[in-house]
Amino acid sequence: MLYKFIEYQRSLIEPWTAWAAQATNAFTDPGSPFAHVPGASCFAAGYEYLYRLGKTYGKPAFGVTAYDADGRVVAVDEQVVLERPFCRLLRFAHEAAAAPERRPAVLVCAPLAGHHAVLLREVVEMLLPAHEVYVTDWRDARHVPAAEGPFRLDDCVGEIQAFIRHIGGQRLHVLAVCQATVPALAATSLLASAGEPVPRSLVLMGGPIDARRNPTAVDRLAARQPLAWFESNLICTVPARYAGAGRKVYPSFLQHAGLVMAHPARMVGAQWDYYLDLVHRDAEHAPAHRRICDEYNSVLDIAAEFYLDTIRIVFQEFRLARGNWSVQGHAVRPRDMRDIALLTVEGGRDDISGRGQTHAAQDLCSGIAPRHRRQLTAAQCGHYELFSGQLWRTEVYPVVRDLIREYA
């Protein structure tokens, strides 16, 4: 019923949202007399804020269409390489990749933890000039018909395995962020155990490999409540208006509320920056701040089976860290990995994945020679700064780039 109530509420405020959008246009359109009244930019900013409070945020586009290569503009084409019910494998093809087999391929494993994969746009942008870039683009579960069946954590591991096989492990480097570090490590371990080709390197960034270490508020909540509490309080049924009608999900509106409560400063700061851009008619910075707001507010529904599996296996039973996790009947043994380089990255100010949680992979991957295992703690980085912003560009990416270059 909660999902239906939220949909009714959205329907009720749609006229007000549309009115706010029209009022914004009235105070910004040079041809409108309202645009020339004193304080027009302040009125426009206020109505824009009301509009954004009420609007429904769809999935943002990556919008990576080109990059600069020493003064030459290189066009980029976003392609769907594989299409699965719950995920698409994207490839960002560009002119400089006329001979892609000569360039290191990087599979960016985006987290299935609320936000769309587009949150990793800056990772894609930094990798593109020197790499062949692929991204796991998870689908909103509300748009996946119930006839496609459930989607579990085991299925997520299987998808990453399939993508690695498709690209080819011999020339591939895997970079996993946040929640995706767990299935990415499991997928690579299973390939190694089966004697299949594994990627040249594995980069794990800000993820709960061992959530027992320095637990954060997120970890403590997951460990404190029984699984039945999450199922009864956070799981809803997709209503009839969507293709996934009848599917059980952890809905986006509950996730968004949790994200805002967990990081109020980030949310308010982004909105305030955009508001000031509108007040000052700053056409240069407004699009970038609007994009940040759109991406942060765009959240997808997660299949209930996957969410509950993650709570139980990762945050309550710690199966990967304890060495007793099996996927589709096959034991996950990170120690079986040998011919691969490992880099773990943590943020010193990360309040989502605590200190030591990602570096725990170093102990689990004991089969990798110490000289091929490295770790980085970016002291000033919060969770989001690990993959976006100035600190990602200046502290984290250079280490990732150098590792890929060395093992390419």
C-alpha positions in Angstrom: 0.0 0.0 0.0 2.9 2.4 0.7 4.0 2.3 -2.9 0.5 3.1 -4.1 0.2 5.9 -1.6 3.4 7.5 -2.9 2.1 7.2 -6.5 -1.2 8.9 -5.5 0.8 11.7 -3.8 2.9 12.2 -6.9 -0.3 12.4 -9.0 -1.8 15.0 -6.7 1.2 17.3 -6.8 1.8 17.0 -10.5 -0.3 20.1 -11.4 1.7 22.1 -8.8 5.0 20.8 -10.1 4.0 21.7 -13.7 2.8 25.2 -12.5 6.2 25.8 -10.8 8.0 24.8 -14.0 5.9 27.3 -16.0 6.5 30.0 -13.5 10.3 29.4 -13.7 10.1 29.8 -17.5 8.1 33.0 -17.1 10.8 34.6 -15.0 13.7 33.4 -17.2 12.4 33.7 -20.8 13.8 37.0 -22.2 10.5 37.4 -24.2 8.4 37.4 -21.0 7.6 40.6 -19.2 8.1 38.9 -15.9 11.8 38.3 -16.7 12.4 42.0 -16.5 10.8 42.8 -13.1 13.2 43.5 -10.2 14.3 40.2 -8.5 13.2 38.1 -11.4 16.2 35.7 -11.0 15.3 35.2 -7.3 11.7 34.3 -8.2 12.9 32.0 -10.9 15.3 30.2 -8.5 12.5 29.8 -6.0 10.1 28.3 -8.4 12.8 26.1 -9.9 13.4 24.8 -6.3 9.7 24.0 -5.9 9.6 22.3 -9.2 12.6 20.1 -8.3 11.0 19.2 -5.0 7.9 17.8 -6.7 9.3 16.4 -10.0 9.9 12.7 -10.6 13.5 12.0 -11.5 14.1 9.6 -14.3 17.3 7.9 -15.2 20.0 10.4 -16.2 22.0 9.9 -19.3 25.8 9.5 -19.2 26.1 12.2 -21.8 29.7 11.4 -22.5 29.8 12.3 -26.2 33.5 13.5 -26.6 36.7 14.2 -24.9 39.8 16.3 -25.6 43.0 14.4 -26.7 45.8 16.9 -26.8 43.6 19.5 -28.5 41.8 17.1 -30.7 38.1 16.4 -30.0 37.4 12.6 -30.0 33.8 11.6 -30.5 32.4 8.9 -28.1 29.6 6.6 -28.9 27.7 4.8 -26.1 26.8 1.3 -27.2 24.8 -1.5 -25.6 27.0 -4.6 -25.9 24.9 -7.1 -23.9 21.3 -6.7 -22.8 20.0 -8.7 -19.8 16.7 -8.4 -18.0 18.4 -6.7 -15.0 21.5 -5.2 -16.5 23.0 -3.8 -19.7 26.7 -4.0 -20.5 27.7 -0.6 -22.0 30.7 0.2 -24.0 32.0 3.7 -24.7 33.5 3.4 -28.2 35.6 6.2 -29.6 37.7 7.1 -32.7 41.0 6.4 -30.9 39.9 2.8 -30.4 40.4 1.8 -34.0 42.5 -1.1 -32.7 40.8 -1.8 -29.3 42.9 -4.9 -28.7 45.9 -2.7 -28.2 44.3 -0.7 -25.4 43.6 -2.0 -21.8 39.9 -2.8 -21.4 38.4 -1.7 -18.1 35.1 -3.1 -16.8 33.6 -0.6 -14.3 31.3 -2.5 -12.0 28.8 0.1 -10.7 27.1 -0.6 -7.4 23.5 -1.8 -7.3 22.8 0.2 -4.2 20.3 2.9 -5.1 21.9 5.3 -7.6 22.2 4.6 -11.3 25.5 3.8 -12.9 25.7 7.3 -14.2 27.0 8.3 -10.7 30.3 7.0 -12.0 30.4 9.4 -15.0 33.7 10.9 -13.9 35.3 7.5 -13.6 34.3 6.9 -17.3 35.5 10.3 -18.4 39.0 9.9 -16.8 39.5 6.3 -18.1 38.3 7.0 -21.7 41.4 8.7 -23.2 43.7 5.7 -22.5 41.3 2.7 -22.1 38.5 0.7 -23.6 35.7 1.3 -21.1 32.7 -0.9 -20.2 30.1 -0.3 -17.5 27.5 -2.4 -15.8 24.3 -0.4 -16.2 21.8 -2.0 -13.7 18.1 -1.6 -14.6 15.4 -0.2 -12.3 13.6 -3.3 -11.0 10.2 -1.6 -11.4 10.6 -1.8 -15.1 11.6 -5.5 -15.2 8.5 -7.7 -15.7 7.8 -10.1 -12.9 7.8 -13.0 -15.5 11.6 -12.5 -15.7 11.8 -14.1 -12.2 13.8 -13.1 -9.1 17.2 -11.5 -9.0 19.5 -12.5 -6.2 23.0 -11.7 -5.2 24.1 -14.9 -6.8 22.6 -13.7 -10.1 24.6 -10.4 -9.8 27.8 -12.4 -9.4 26.8 -14.5 -12.5 26.2 -11.3 -14.5 29.7 -10.0 -13.8 31.2 -13.4 -14.7 29.4 -13.3 -18.0 30.6 -9.8 -18.8 34.2 -10.7 -18.0 34.0 -13.8 -20.3 32.4 -11.7 -23.0 35.1 -9.0 -22.9 37.9 -11.5 -22.4 39.9 -11.7 -19.2 43.3 -11.8 -20.9 43.2 -8.0 -21.6 40.7 -6.9 -19.0 41.0 -4.9 -15.8 38.0 -4.8 -13.4 37.3 -1.7 -11.3 34.5 -2.2 -8.7 33.0 0.5 -6.5 31.1 0.3 -3.2 28.6 -2.6 -3.0 29.9 -3.9 -6.4 33.2 -4.9 -4.8 31.6 -8.0 -3.2 30.2 -9.6 -6.3 33.2 -8.5 -8.4 35.6 -10.2 -6.0 33.4 -13.3 -5.9 33.0 -13.4 -9.7 36.8 -13.2 -10.2 37.5 -15.8 -7.5 35.0 -18.3 -9.1 36.6 -17.8 -12.5 40.1 -18.5 -11.0 38.8 -21.6 -9.1 37.3 -23.0 -12.3 40.6 -22.4 -14.2 39.1 -19.8 -16.5 41.0 -16.7 -17.7 40.9 -13.9 -15.0 41.4 -10.2 -15.5 44.9 -8.7 -15.4 44.0 -6.6 -12.4 41.2 -6.1 -9.9 40.6 -2.7 -8.3 38.2 -2.6 -5.3 37.2 0.8 -4.1 35.2 1.7 -0.9 33.3 -1.6 -0.5 32.2 -3.8 2.4 34.4 -6.8 1.8 34.5 -7.3 5.6 31.8 -5.2 7.2 32.9 -6.3 10.7 35.8 -3.9 10.6 35.1 -0.4 12.0 31.4 -0.7 11.3 29.6 2.5 10.2 26.0 3.5 11.0 25.0 1.6 7.8 26.7 -1.5 9.0 25.3 -1.3 12.5 21.8 -0.9 11.3 22.1 -3.9 9.0 23.6 -6.0 11.8 21.2 -4.9 14.6 17.9 -5.6 12.9 16.7 -9.1 12.0 16.2 -9.9 8.4 12.4 -10.0 8.9 12.5 -6.4 10.0 13.9 -5.3 6.6 11.4 -7.5 4.8 8.4 -6.1 6.6 9.4 -2.4 6.8 11.4 -1.8 3.6 9.9 -4.1 0.9 7.0 -3.0 -1.3 5.1 -4.3 -4.3 5.5 -2.4 -7.6 2.0 -1.1 -8.6 0.2 -1.8 -11.8 1.3 1.3 -13.8 4.9 -0.1 -14.2 6.1 -3.0 -16.3 7.4 -4.7 -13.2 3.9 -4.8 -11.5 3.7 -7.3 -8.8 7.5 -7.5 -8.2 8.8 -7.1 -4.7 11.3 -4.3 -4.4 13.2 -2.1 -2.1 11.7 1.1 -3.5 13.5 4.2 -4.6 11.6 6.6 -2.4 12.7 4.8 0.8 16.3 4.6 -0.4 16.3 8.3 -1.3 15.0 9.2 2.1 17.8 7.2 3.7 20.5 8.8 1.5 19.3 12.3 2.4 19.3 11.5 6.1 22.8 9.9 5.8 24.3 12.8 3.8 22.2 15.9 4.4 25.1 18.3 3.8 25.8 16.8 0.4 22.2 17.0 -0.7 21.6 20.5 0.7 24.9 21.8 -0.6 24.3 20.6 -4.1 20.8 22.2 -4.2 22.1 25.4 -2.6 24.9 25.7 -5.2 22.4 25.3 -8.0 20.0 27.9 -6.4 22.8 30.5 -6.2 23.7 29.8 -9.8 20.1 30.6 -10.8 20.0 33.7 -8.6 23.2 35.1 -10.1 22.3 33.9 -13.6 25.5 31.9 -13.7 25.0 30.0 -17.0 28.5 28.6 -16.8 28.2 26.6 -13.6 24.4 26.0 -13.4 24.3 23.0 -15.8 27.0 21.1 -13.8 25.3 21.7 -10.5 21.9 20.8 -12.0 23.5 17.5 -13.2 24.8 16.7 -9.8 21.4 17.3 -8.2 19.7 15.2 -10.9 22.1 12.3 -10.4 21.9 12.4 -6.6 18.0 12.4 -6.7 17.7 9.7 -9.3 17.4 6.4 -7.5 16.2 3.0 -8.8 14.1 0.3 -7.2 16.2 -2.8 -6.2 14.8 -6.3 -6.4 13.8 -7.5 -2.9 15.7 -10.8 -3.2 18.9 -9.0 -4.1 18.6 -6.5 -1.3 17.7 -9.0 1.4 20.5 -11.3 0.2 23.0 -8.5 0.5 21.8 -7.6 4.0 22.1 -11.2 5.1 25.2 -12.4 3.3 27.3 -9.3 3.5 26.3 -7.4 6.6 24.9 -10.1 8.9 26.6 -13.3 8.2 29.9 -11.9 6.7 30.2 -14.9 4.5 32.8 -13.6 2.1 35.0 -12.5 5.0 34.5 -15.8 6.9 35.2 -17.9 3.8 31.8 -19.8 3.9 30.0 -18.2 0.9 28.9 -20.4 -2.0 27.4 -19.1 -5.2 25.3 -21.5 -7.2 26.9 -24.3 -5.3 30.4 -23.2 -5.9 32.6 -22.0 -3.0 33.9 -18.5 -3.3 37.7 -18.8 -2.6 39.6 -15.5 -3.2 42.8 -17.4 -2.3 42.6 -19.2 -5.6 43.4 -16.1 -7.5 47.1 -15.9 -8.5 47.9 -14.4 -11.9 46.2 -11.1 -11.2 47.1 -7.8 -9.5 45.0 -6.5 -6.7 44.5 -2.8 -5.6 42.3 -1.9 -2.7 41.3 1.7 -2.2 39.7 3.3 0.9 38.8 6.8 1.9 40.0 8.1 5.3 36.7 9.9 5.8 34.4 7.2 4.3 31.3 7.0 6.5 29.7 4.2 4.4 32.5 1.6 4.2 34.6 1.8 7.3 38.4 1.7 7.6 39.8 -1.7 6.8 36.7 -3.1 5.2 38.0 -2.9 1.6 41.6 -3.6 2.5 40.4 -6.9 4.1 40.6 -8.3 0.5 44.3 -8.2 0.9 44.2 -11.0 3.5 41.5 -13.0 1.6 43.5 -13.0 -1.6 46.5 -14.7 -0.1 47.3 -16.6 -3.3 48.4 -13.4 -5.0 52.1 -12.7 -4.5 52.6 -9.7 -2.1 54.4 -7.8 -4.8 51.2 -7.8 -6.9 49.0 -6.6 -4.0 48.7 -2.9 -3.2 46.5 -0.7 -1.2 45.8 3.0 -1.1 44.1 5.0 1.7 43.2 8.5 0.5 43.2 10.3 3.8 40.9 13.2 2.8 38.4 11.2 0.8 34.8 10.6 1.8 32.9 7.9 0.1 31.8 9.9 -2.9 35.2 11.5 -3.3 36.7 8.1 -4.1 35.1 8.2 -7.5 34.2 11.8 -8.2 35.6 15.3 -7.8 39.0 16.7 -7.4 40.4 14.0 -5.0 39.3 11.2 -7.4 41.2 13.0 -10.2 44.4 13.9 -8.3 44.8 11.1 -5.7 42.9 8.0 -6.6 42.9 7.9 -10.4 46.7 8.3 -10.9 47.2 5.1 -8.8 44.6 3.2 -10.7 46.0 4.4 -14.0 49.5 3.4 -13.1 48.5 -0.1 -11.9 46.6 -0.8 -15.2 49.5 0.5 -17.2 51.9 -1.7 -15.4 49.9 -4.9 -15.8 48.5 -4.2 -19.3 
